[in-house]
């Protein structure tokens, strides 16, 4: 069975530790809420009015989190010139910087005193992963009646230590998540065209097939093959061939509807899956692709490269969930387009 210690039985330092533990254990509330709780704890502990977590980038001071009295316009995203803040001094310190009455200290000539008229201040530089992040600071327009004590400095150091660790931990966590997403994207994406690869298309196809099966809508696919691509490589070189592939990929991408997915499924072969489209509607998209490719102007050292494509279009049965099955269904249509003289679209045995 757990137990609690009444706040009245705690020393000032123990009180800060007790409250800080309570604030920092609320991980699910998110870092902004935890920062706000930390600032309110500091304001209560130091008897000041304004609490700020700042981010400092070069000469810019940006407010990350703030607690201020009603009527003081201060919030996340506000920026100031660093030299006009007391924190311009704090960041050069190895520990807390503070004063109870700026008018009676060397800070009376500091620009911050002239601009903001803040009499009392205590702040600490925050370092994350060995680099300066910003500051944790508290201030007030009224002078502080009692001097800052060793317990105050210890409390500030404790709060700053948690803040530094938590910001660093969350930054690392975000970097790991971003790296994972990037890795997943690389696994699903063709690096030459930035279209999906076969794996990416298959993942999309499974989702489309399941959805179309449930709501009874159509699903179609378009298979695109660059005509005489081997001759392009032989005559103009592989670098030129890559430019042709990239150009055709752009034509395919810009010809599709929102929600359609295109992929490079072979060296010079592309496929698009169109959820909600009948074969006839997909045929209209395929015709747009063919027209767009004919208008291409791909240059090589030996001159312009003529580019056309042959296309096969088919409706997709709801049970088909693999790219291999789609290819087997549409490649015969593609061969018919080739046999018809290339640069054409074959739609379910009907020339479009």
C-alpha positions as CSV (number, residue, x, y, z in Angstrom):
1,X,0.0,0.0,0.0
2,X,1.4,3.4,-1.0
3,X,1.7,6.5,1.2
4,X,2.1,10.3,0.7
5,X,4.1,12.9,2.6
6,X,2.2,16.1,3.4
7,X,3.8,19.1,1.7
8,X,4.0,20.8,5.1
9,X,6.5,18.1,6.4
10,X,8.9,18.7,3.5
11,X,12.0,21.0,3.5
12,X,12.1,23.6,0.7
13,X,14.5,21.4,-1.3
14,X,12.4,18.2,-0.6
15,X,9.3,20.1,-1.7
16,X,10.8,21.0,-5.1
17,X,11.9,17.3,-5.6
18,X,8.5,16.1,-4.6
19,X,6.7,18.5,-7.0
20,X,9.2,17.9,-9.8
21,X,8.7,14.2,-9.6
22,X,5.0,14.7,-9.8
23,X,5.3,16.9,-12.9
24,X,7.9,14.9,-14.7
25,X,6.0,11.6,-14.2
26,X,3.1,12.9,-16.3
27,X,4.7,11.8,-19.5
28,X,1.5,11.2,-21.3
29,X,0.5,14.9,-20.9
30,X,3.2,15.9,-23.3
31,X,6.3,18.0,-22.9
32,X,4.5,21.4,-23.3
33,X,2.3,20.6,-20.3
34,X,5.3,19.4,-18.3
35,X,7.2,22.6,-19.1
36,X,4.3,24.6,-18.0
37,X,4.1,22.7,-14.7
38,X,7.9,23.2,-14.3
39,X,7.6,26.9,-14.8
40,X,4.7,27.2,-12.3
41,X,6.7,25.3,-9.8
42,X,9.7,27.7,-10.3
43,X,7.5,30.8,-10.0
44,X,6.1,29.5,-6.7
45,X,9.5,28.6,-5.4
46,X,11.2,31.8,-6.3
47,X,8.2,34.2,-5.8
48,X,8.5,35.7,-9.3
49,X,5.9,36.4,-12.0
50,X,7.3,35.3,-15.3
51,X,8.8,31.9,-16.2
52,X,10.2,31.1,-19.6
53,X,11.9,28.2,-21.4
54,X,13.8,29.7,-24.3
55,X,15.5,28.4,-27.5
56,X,18.5,30.4,-28.6
57,X,19.7,30.2,-32.2
58,X,22.5,32.6,-33.0
59,X,21.2,36.1,-32.0
60,X,17.6,35.1,-31.7
61,X,15.8,34.3,-28.4
62,X,12.6,32.3,-29.0
63,X,10.0,31.5,-26.3
64,X,9.3,27.7,-26.2
65,X,7.1,27.8,-23.2
66,X,6.0,30.6,-20.9
67,X,3.9,31.4,-17.9
68,X,3.1,35.1,-17.3
69,X,0.6,37.2,-15.4
70,X,-2.7,38.1,-17.1
71,X,-2.1,41.1,-19.4
72,X,1.5,40.2,-20.2
73,X,1.5,39.2,-23.9
74,X,4.0,36.4,-23.9
75,X,3.8,32.9,-25.5
76,X,5.5,30.2,-27.5
77,X,6.9,31.4,-30.8
78,X,7.6,35.0,-29.6
79,X,11.1,36.1,-30.5
80,X,13.4,38.7,-29.2
81,X,16.9,39.9,-30.0
82,X,19.1,37.9,-27.7
83,X,21.2,41.0,-26.7
84,X,18.1,42.6,-25.3
85,X,17.5,39.8,-22.8
86,X,19.2,39.0,-19.5
87,X,19.8,35.5,-21.0
88,X,22.5,37.0,-23.2
89,X,24.6,36.9,-20.0
90,X,23.2,33.7,-18.6
91,X,24.3,31.6,-21.7
92,X,27.9,32.4,-21.0
93,X,27.7,31.2,-17.4
94,X,28.4,27.7,-16.1
95,X,25.6,27.9,-13.5
96,X,22.7,30.1,-12.4
97,X,22.7,33.8,-12.8
98,X,20.5,35.9,-10.6
99,X,19.8,39.2,-8.9
100,X,17.1,40.6,-6.7
101,X,17.1,44.2,-7.8
102,X,18.5,45.1,-11.2
103,X,18.4,48.9,-10.4
104,X,20.9,48.2,-7.6
105,X,23.2,45.9,-9.7
106,X,25.5,46.0,-12.7
107,X,22.4,45.0,-14.7
108,X,21.0,48.5,-14.4
109,X,22.7,49.4,-17.6
110,X,21.8,46.2,-19.5
111,X,19.4,46.8,-22.5
112,X,16.9,44.3,-21.0
113,X,16.4,46.6,-18.0
114,X,15.8,49.6,-20.1
115,X,13.3,47.8,-22.4
116,X,11.5,45.4,-20.1
117,X,12.1,46.9,-16.6
118,X,12.5,43.5,-15.1
119,X,13.9,44.0,-11.6
120,X,14.4,40.4,-10.4
121,X,15.8,37.5,-12.4
122,X,17.2,34.1,-12.1
123,X,18.2,31.9,-15.0
124,X,20.3,28.9,-16.1
125,X,21.7,27.9,-19.5
126,X,20.2,24.6,-20.8
127,X,22.5,22.3,-22.8
128,X,21.2,19.4,-24.8
129,X,23.6,16.7,-26.0
130,X,26.5,19.0,-25.2
131,X,25.2,21.9,-27.2
132,X,23.6,25.1,-26.0
133,X,19.8,24.8,-26.3
134,X,18.5,27.9,-24.5
135,X,17.7,28.9,-21.0
136,X,15.3,28.3,-18.1
137,X,14.6,31.6,-16.5
138,X,12.3,33.4,-14.1
139,X,11.8,37.1,-13.6
140,X,9.6,39.8,-12.2
141,X,8.9,43.5,-12.7
142,X,9.1,43.9,-8.9
143,X,12.3,43.6,-6.9
144,X,12.7,40.5,-4.8
145,X,12.6,41.3,-1.1
146,X,14.8,38.4,0.0
147,X,18.1,37.2,-1.5
148,X,18.3,34.0,-3.6
149,X,19.6,31.3,-1.3
150,X,21.6,28.1,-2.0
151,X,18.3,26.1,-1.9
152,X,17.0,28.3,-4.7
153,X,20.1,27.7,-6.9
154,X,19.8,23.9,-6.1
155,X,16.2,24.0,-7.1
156,X,16.9,25.8,-10.4
157,X,19.8,23.3,-11.2
158,X,17.5,20.4,-10.5
159,X,14.8,21.7,-12.8
160,X,17.3,22.6,-15.5
161,X,18.9,19.1,-15.3
162,X,15.5,17.4,-15.9
163,X,14.6,19.9,-18.7
164,X,17.9,19.2,-20.5
165,X,17.6,15.5,-20.2
166,X,14.0,15.4,-21.3
167,X,14.4,17.7,-24.3
168,X,17.4,15.6,-25.3
169,X,15.5,12.3,-24.9
170,X,12.6,13.5,-26.9
171,X,14.8,14.9,-29.6
172,X,16.5,11.5,-29.8
173,X,13.1,9.8,-29.9
174,X,11.9,12.0,-32.7
175,X,15.1,11.4,-34.7
176,X,14.7,7.7,-34.3
177,X,11.0,7.9,-35.4
178,X,12.0,10.0,-38.4
179,X,14.9,7.6,-39.3
180,X,12.5,4.7,-39.1
181,X,10.0,6.4,-41.3
182,X,12.7,7.3,-43.8
183,X,13.9,3.7,-43.8
184,X,10.4,2.5,-44.4
185,X,10.0,5.0,-47.2
186,X,13.3,3.8,-48.8
187,X,12.1,0.2,-48.7
188,X,8.9,1.2,-50.6
189,X,10.3,3.7,-53.0
190,X,12.2,3.5,-56.3
191,X,15.3,5.7,-55.9
192,X,15.5,6.7,-59.6
193,X,11.9,8.0,-60.0
194,X,10.6,8.5,-56.4
195,X,7.6,6.4,-57.4
196,X,6.7,3.4,-55.4
197,X,8.6,0.2,-56.1
198,X,6.9,-3.2,-56.3
199,X,6.8,-3.6,-52.6
200,X,5.2,-0.2,-52.1
201,X,2.7,-0.8,-54.8
202,X,1.8,-4.2,-53.4
203,X,1.2,-2.6,-50.0
204,X,-1.1,0.0,-51.6
205,X,-2.9,-2.7,-53.7
206,X,-3.8,-4.8,-50.7
207,X,-5.4,-1.8,-49.0
208,X,-7.2,-0.7,-52.2
209,X,-8.4,-4.3,-52.8
210,X,-9.8,-4.7,-49.3
211,X,-11.6,-1.3,-49.4
212,X,-13.1,-1.8,-52.9
213,X,-14.3,-5.3,-51.9
214,X,-16.0,-3.9,-48.9
215,X,-17.7,-0.9,-50.5
216,X,-18.3,-2.6,-53.9
217,X,-16.4,0.0,-56.0
218,X,-14.2,-0.7,-59.0
219,X,-10.4,-1.0,-59.0
220,X,-8.3,-0.7,-62.2
221,X,-4.7,-0.8,-63.2
222,X,-2.6,0.7,-65.9
223,X,0.6,-1.0,-67.2
224,X,3.1,1.3,-69.0
225,X,6.1,0.2,-71.0
226,X,8.6,2.5,-72.8
227,X,8.8,1.7,-76.5
228,X,12.2,0.6,-77.8
229,X,13.9,1.4,-74.6
230,X,16.9,-0.8,-75.4
231,X,17.6,1.2,-78.5
232,X,17.5,4.4,-76.4
233,X,20.3,2.9,-74.1
234,X,22.3,1.6,-77.1
235,X,22.1,4.8,-79.1
236,X,22.1,7.5,-76.4
237,X,23.7,5.8,-73.4
238,X,22.4,4.7,-70.0
239,X,22.5,8.1,-68.5
240,X,20.2,9.3,-71.2
241,X,18.1,6.2,-70.6
242,X,17.7,7.2,-66.9
243,X,16.5,10.6,-67.9
244,X,13.9,9.1,-70.1
245,X,12.7,6.8,-67.3
246,X,12.5,9.8,-64.9
247,X,10.6,11.9,-67.5
248,X,8.1,9.1,-68.2
249,X,7.6,8.7,-64.4
250,X,6.8,12.4,-64.1
251,X,4.2,12.1,-66.9
252,X,2.6,9.2,-65.2
253,X,2.5,10.9,-61.8
254,X,1.0,14.2,-63.2
255,X,-1.6,12.3,-65.3
256,X,-3.0,10.3,-62.4
257,X,-5.9,11.3,-60.1
258,X,-5.5,12.2,-56.4
259,X,-5.4,8.9,-54.5
260,X,-4.0,6.8,-57.4
261,X,-0.6,5.1,-56.8
262,X,2.1,4.7,-59.4
263,X,5.2,2.5,-59.3
264,X,8.2,1.4,-61.3
265,X,7.8,-2.3,-61.5
266,X,10.7,-3.1,-63.9
267,X,13.6,-1.4,-65.8
268,X,11.3,0.5,-68.2
269,X,7.9,-0.7,-66.9
270,X,5.5,1.2,-64.7
271,X,2.2,0.4,-63.2
272,X,-0.5,2.5,-61.6
273,X,-3.4,1.3,-59.5
274,X,-6.6,3.4,-59.6
275,X,-9.1,2.8,-56.8
276,X,-12.7,3.6,-57.6
277,X,-12.0,3.7,-61.3
278,X,-13.6,1.5,-63.9
279,X,-11.5,0.1,-66.8
280,X,-13.0,2.8,-69.0
281,X,-12.1,5.6,-66.6
282,X,-8.6,4.1,-66.3
283,X,-8.4,4.1,-70.0
284,X,-8.9,7.9,-70.1
285,X,-6.1,8.3,-67.6
286,X,-3.9,6.0,-69.8
287,X,-4.6,8.1,-72.8
288,X,-3.5,11.2,-70.9
289,X,-0.3,9.5,-70.0
290,X,0.4,8.6,-73.7
291,X,-0.3,12.2,-74.8
292,X,2.0,13.6,-72.1
293,X,4.8,11.3,-73.1
294,X,4.6,12.2,-76.7
295,X,5.1,15.9,-75.8
296,X,8.3,15.1,-73.9
297,X,11.5,16.8,-74.9
298,X,14.4,14.7,-73.5
299,X,17.8,15.8,-74.8
300,X,21.0,13.8,-75.2
301,X,24.4,14.7,-76.7
302,X,23.4,13.1,-79.9
303,X,20.1,15.1,-80.1
304,X,16.5,14.8,-78.9
305,X,15.3,11.4,-77.9
306,X,11.8,10.4,-79.2
307,X,9.8,8.8,-76.5
308,X,6.5,6.9,-76.7
309,X,4.8,4.2,-74.5
310,X,2.6,1.2,-74.9
311,X,-0.1,0.8,-72.3
312,X,-2.4,-1.9,-71.2
313,X,-5.5,-1.2,-69.0
314,X,-7.6,-3.7,-67.1
315,X,-10.1,-3.8,-64.3
316,X,-8.8,-5.6,-61.2
317,X,-10.7,-8.4,-59.5
318,X,-11.1,-7.9,-55.8
319,X,-9.2,-11.1,-54.8
320,X,-6.0,-9.9,-56.6
321,X,-3.6,-8.5,-54.0
322,X,-0.2,-9.0,-55.6
323,X,1.7,-7.1,-58.3
324,X,2.7,-10.4,-60.0
325,X,-1.0,-11.2,-60.5
326,X,-1.6,-7.8,-61.9
327,X,1.3,-8.1,-64.3
328,X,0.0,-11.5,-65.5
329,X,-3.4,-9.9,-66.1
330,X,-2.2,-6.8,-68.0
331,X,1.0,-8.0,-69.9
332,X,-1.1,-9.6,-72.6
333,X,-2.8,-6.3,-73.2
334,X,0.5,-4.6,-73.3
335,X,1.7,-7.0,-75.9
336,X,-1.3,-6.2,-78.0
337,X,-0.4,-2.5,-77.8
338,X,3.1,-3.4,-79.0
339,X,1.8,-5.5,-81.8
340,X,-0.5,-2.7,-82.9
341,X,2.5,-0.5,-83.7
342,X,3.3,0.7,-80.2
343,X,2.4,4.2,-78.9
344,X,-1.1,3.0,-78.1
345,X,-3.5,1.9,-75.4
346,X,-5.2,-1.5,-75.2
347,X,-8.2,-1.7,-72.9
348,X,-9.5,-5.1,-72.0
349,X,-9.2,-6.4,-75.6
350,X,-10.6,-3.1,-77.0
351,X,-8.3,-0.6,-78.6
352,X,-8.7,2.8,-77.0
